[in-house]
Amino acid sequence: MEWLNFGSSDHRTIVLLLAVGAGVGEGEFVNRAQVIDGLTGKPLSGEATARVRVIPDQTFDCTDVFGKVFNDVNRNGMQDAGEDGLPGVRVVTATGLEATTDAYGRFHITCAITPNEDRGSNFVLKLDDRTLPSGFRMSSDQVQIKRATRGKALKFDFGASIHRVVAIDLSDAAFEPGKTEIRVQWRPRLDLLLAELRKAPSVLRLSYVGDTEDAGLVEQRMQAIKRQLTKAWDAKKDGYVLAIEPEVFWRRGGSPKRLDGRMPGSR
């Protein structure tokens, strides 16, 4: 508050200068000014307002994100000597920001997030595996989460490599009737499958060809086989984490049960 003395016929112009202090948080603020009679408390002028928006500083408050997508030849999740970057691969943030790697596999997102002033914020970055070169699959986590702090950059690295694919085809004939257990004569095949997977890092493509069986039973069978193989697989002993890609095909183009629960042709 400022005290000024002037006569009733005087005309004065008052100009105010606002300086935003370091303790002011982000957001929109309205500053108000009015001349008040010091004796009566009555207003002598209208109320002037000025709207001020305090925004983060891109140098000191924002967090830049950078990193690389590389050909992880030895599939250890780290870029070693001789492992080149992969160009043209897209990474996406949780808010929809995108970046595409350059000729050396590098990417950079400027001011990707403004973290919470007091405690920081989690930042999520995902690699779009559809943009990987043909035959490549992730050797590191596809979705990575790191803690962002104001003014500090975050580095994300994604590894991908050409994987050996081992496939097994299943059908109703391989299971006990109406059950999720493999028939006795087919059980040794699972041991042969595991032995093949241990020869070199591989991706297991688990395919089921359905015909007249119930779709729910097919799903239960796929989950049962996946659990059985995962339980038998020891990532530490066998040298790598086994990735299993399940897929179901129907001979007639779809499950025999319709969405309304009735069989085709029923009334």
VENGIWO-V390764 format. One record per residue. N is the residue number from 1. RES is the residue in one small letter. PHI is phi in whole degrees, 0 to 359 (999 if undefined). OMEGA is omega in whole degrees, -180 to 180 (999 if undefined). NEAR is the number of other ideal C-beta (glycine too) atoms within 8 Angstrom. Layout:
BEGIN
N;RES;PHI;OMEGA;NEAR
N;RES;PHI;OMEGA;NEAR
END
This chain:
BEGIN
1;m;999;-178;2
2;e;238;179;3
3;w;260;179;5
4;l;229;178;7
5;n;245;174;3
6;f;198;-178;5
7;g;285;-176;4
8;s;292;-179;3
9;s;262;-179;3
10;d;284;175;6
11;h;242;-179;3
12;r;236;173;6
13;t;246;-178;4
14;i;252;178;7
15;v;245;-180;4
16;l;252;177;7
17;l;245;-178;4
18;l;254;174;7
19;a;241;-180;4
20;v;276;-179;6
21;g;279;-177;5
22;a;294;-177;3
23;g;274;-179;4
24;v;278;179;7
25;g;280;180;6
26;e;285;178;7
27;g;139;-179;6
28;e;249;-176;7
29;f;231;178;9
30;v;243;176;8
31;n;263;-177;10
32;r;235;179;7
33;a;220;180;9
34;q;204;177;9
35;v;271;-178;8
36;i;239;174;8
37;d;294;-176;9
38;g;293;-178;5
39;l;271;-175;4
40;t;262;-178;4
41;g;79;-180;6
42;k;276;179;6
43;p;290;177;9
44;l;255;-180;6
45;s;210;172;7
46;g;286;-180;5
47;e;263;177;8
48;a;266;-180;8
49;t;232;176;8
50;a;219;-179;9
51;r;266;-178;8
52;v;236;178;10
53;r;249;178;7
54;v;264;-177;10
55;i;244;180;5
56;p;296;175;8
57;d;274;-175;7
58;q;294;-180;7
59;t;273;-171;6
60;f;256;-174;6
61;d;252;-177;9
62;c;283;174;15
63;t;243;174;16
64;d;276;179;11
65;v;239;178;15
66;f;214;179;11
67;g;166;-175;12
68;k;210;169;12
69;v;249;-171;15
70;f;228;178;14
71;n;279;-175;11
72;d;275;-172;15
73;v;302;-178;8
74;n;268;174;6
75;r;56;178;10
76;n;260;177;8
77;g;81;180;7
78;m;233;179;7
79;q;276;180;8
80;d;257;180;8
81;a;302;179;3
82;g;88;179;5
83;e;262;-174;10
84;d;280;176;8
85;g;285;179;13
86;l;253;-179;14
87;p;279;172;9
88;g;73;179;8
89;v;261;-175;15
90;r;261;171;11
91;v;241;-173;18
92;v;226;175;10
93;t;269;180;15
94;a;293;180;6
95;t;264;176;5
96;g;97;176;6
97;l;290;-178;8
98;e;232;173;8
99;a;214;179;9
100;t;242;-176;10
101;t;292;180;16
102;d;275;-177;9
103;a;297;-180;5
104;y;254;178;9
105;g;82;-176;14
106;r;267;174;10
107;f;219;-178;13
108;h;207;176;8
109;i;239;-179;12
110;t;281;178;7
111;c;47;-177;10
112;a;291;-179;12
113;i;203;170;12
114;t;250;-174;9
115;p;295;175;11
116;n;303;-175;6
117;e;300;-172;6
118;d;271;-171;3
119;r;236;-178;4
120;g;76;-178;8
121;s;213;173;9
122;n;284;178;7
123;f;235;-176;16
124;v;248;177;9
125;l;228;-178;14
126;k;237;175;11
127;l;267;178;15
128;d;277;-174;9
129;d;292;176;9
130;r;290;-179;4
131;t;263;176;8
132;l;290;175;11
133;p;302;-178;6
134;s;303;178;3
135;g;91;-178;6
136;f;273;174;11
137;r;224;-176;12
138;m;296;171;11
139;s;248;174;10
140;s;237;179;11
141;d;296;179;5
142;q;287;177;8
143;v;246;180;8
144;q;237;180;10
145;i;236;178;7
146;k;226;-180;9
147;r;271;-179;7
148;a;262;177;13
149;t;238;-177;8
150;r;303;175;12
151;g;78;-179;8
152;k;243;-179;7
153;a;280;177;7
154;l;246;180;12
155;k;246;177;7
156;f;236;175;11
157;d;236;179;11
158;f;238;177;15
159;g;252;176;16
160;a;212;-179;17
161;s;206;176;11
162;i;284;-177;5
163;h;257;171;11
164;r;283;-178;7
165;v;254;175;7
166;v;247;-176;11
167;a;243;173;8
168;i;226;180;10
169;d;256;180;7
170;l;242;175;12
171;s;206;-179;9
172;d;302;-176;8
173;a;293;-179;4
174;a;278;-175;8
175;f;246;171;12
176;e;297;-176;7
177;p;307;177;4
178;g;71;-176;4
179;k;237;180;6
180;t;259;-179;8
181;e;275;175;7
182;i;291;175;10
183;r;300;-174;9
184;v;303;-176;5
185;q;291;-179;5
186;w;262;-176;9
187;r;298;177;9
188;p;299;179;7
189;r;296;179;8
190;l;293;177;12
191;d;294;177;8
192;l;295;178;8
193;l;297;179;12
194;l;297;178;11
195;a;297;178;8
196;e;294;-180;9
197;l;293;-178;12
198;r;281;-179;7
199;k;293;-179;6
200;a;197;177;4
201;p;306;-173;7
202;s;217;169;12
203;v;250;179;11
204;l;266;177;14
205;r;261;-176;10
206;l;261;-175;15
207;s;249;177;12
208;y;232;177;14
209;v;256;-178;10
210;g;268;180;13
211;d;226;-178;10
212;t;251;-178;4
213;e;287;-179;9
214;d;289;-179;8
215;a;298;178;10
216;g;296;178;6
217;l;294;178;10
218;v;299;179;13
219;e;298;179;9
220;q;296;179;9
221;r;294;179;12
222;m;298;179;13
223;q;294;-180;9
224;a;295;179;10
225;i;295;180;11
226;k;297;178;11
227;r;297;-178;8
228;q;297;180;9
229;l;291;179;15
230;t;296;179;9
231;k;294;-179;6
232;a;282;-177;7
233;w;268;178;10
234;d;245;-176;5
235;a;301;-179;9
236;k;289;-179;4
237;k;285;-175;5
238;d;272;169;10
239;g;98;179;6
240;y;200;178;7
241;v;278;-177;4
242;l;280;175;12
243;a;262;-179;8
244;i;244;179;10
245;e;250;180;8
246;p;276;176;9
247;e;208;-178;8
248;v;238;176;10
249;f;239;178;8
250;w;245;-178;10
251;r;300;-176;7
252;r;258;176;6
253;g;86;179;4
254;g;178;179;5
255;s;297;179;8
256;p;296;178;11
257;k;268;178;8
258;r;283;-179;7
259;l;298;-179;3
260;d;273;175;4
261;g;92;-179;5
262;r;265;177;7
263;m;288;177;7
264;p;303;179;6
265;g;92;-180;3
266;s;279;-180;5
267;r;237;999;1
END
